[in-house]
């Protein structure tokens, strides 16, 4: 399971780095055409907005997998270790449930509904943009299951 997590981390890292590089080029081109030719490109603006959405969703899944996300731990820090481990376990279950019900299931339904609507400037289905929601939800569920396994190894 550690190998799969490391491979997934590397894939998401490279994907986010690639998105950031492409966004940098697109926004630079947008600024250049706006100020030097007085004719901004609508395609680069829209594409960079969509890539930013993907960057946020995949980046959030990546940070969740590394367990570097923000968490409020003042209650957990004040209880005995065994109860704290139980809190961590319950937290991971709630996160997995949220990721499945809202991101994977709801995101998939939204993605399918939006496949018929086309973006005006890029001429791609809006569902392609929405597809980042269920995909990042699947990543979060994997990371949550990985965390549950590691928490259960601590022997509640």
N, C-alpha and C positions, 0 to 999 in steps of 0.2 A: 504494500500500500504506500510505503514511503517513496518507492521508485515512481509510481504513478503520480503522486503529488508533486515530486520534483520535476517530472516531465511536464505536467500541466502548468506548474509555476513558470517554467522556462518558455513554454508556448505563449502564455498570457503576457509575460514580460516582453518577449520579442514583438508580439502583436501590438502592445501598447507603445513600445518604442517606435515601431513602424508608423502607427497612427500619428504619433507626435511629430515625427519627421515629415510626413505628408502634410499635416496641418500647418507646420511651419512654412513649408514651400507654398502652400495654397494661400495662406494669409499674406505672405510676403509678396506674392504675385498680385493679390487683391489690392494691397497698398500701392504697389508700383503702378498698376494700371489706373487706379483712381487718381493718383496725384500727378502722374506724368502724362497720361493720355486723356484724363478726364472722362474715362469710360470704364467704370468698374465691371467686373465679370460677375454676373449673377450665379453662374455655375460654381465658381470657386467659393463664393460666400455660403451657398446652400450646402455644398459638400463638406466644407469645414465645420458647419454647424452639426451635421449628421455624424461626422467623425468624432466630434467632441462628445456627443451623447454616447457613442460606443466607448470612447476612452473612459468616461466616467463609470459606466456600468461594468466594463471588464476590469478597470482599475479597482473598483470597489470589491469585486469578487477576489481579485488578487490580494488586496490588503486583508480581506477577511480570512483568506487561506493562510496568510502569514501571521494571523492573530495580532495585527498591529492596528486594528480598528479601535475607534474610541469606545471605551466601556466605562460605565460608572460602577466602581467597585467598593464604594465606602461601606455598604452593608456586608458584602462578602469578606472584606478585610476585618470585620468586627466579630465574626462568628468562628467557631472552631473549624479546623481544617476539613474534617469529614463533612460537615454541613456546607462548607464552601465548595467542596467537590460536588455535592448534590446540587447546589445552586448552578454551578457550571454546566452540569449535565442537563438540568431543566432548561437553562438558557439555550443550549445547543439544539434541544428538541424544538423549542419555540421558534428559533431561527430557521430550522429545517422546514417546519410546518409553514411558516410565512413564505419562505422561498418557493416551496412547492405550490401552495395555494394561490398566492398572488403573482409571483414572478413566472413560474413555469406554466401553470394551468391558465391563469388569467392572461399572462403575456402571450401564450400560444393562441388563445382565442382572439385577442386583439390583433395579433400579427396576421392571422388568417383573414379577419374581417378587412384589414387594410391592404391586402394584396390586390384588390380591385381598384384602389385609388392610386393614381399616378402623380408623382411629383411634377410640378409644372416646368421647372427648369432642367432637372436631370433626366426626366422621363424614365424613372424607375418606380416600381411599386413602393408605397410608403411602408408596407409590411416588411420590406427588406431592412429598413431602419429599425422598426419595432422588433425585429428578430433578436436583437441584442438582449432584450429583456428575458425571454425564456432561456437563452443560452447561458447568460450570466447566472440565472437562477439555478440551472443545473450545476454549474461550477460551485456555487455557494452550498448546495445540498451535498455535493461530494466532500467539500471541505468540512462541512458540519458533521458528516458521518465519520470522517477521519478524526475529527476532534473528539467525537463521542467514543470512538475506540480507544484513543489515547487517555481520555478521562477514566474510562472503565478499567484500564490497566492500573490505575492508581488505587484500585480496590476501595470502593466507597465504604 
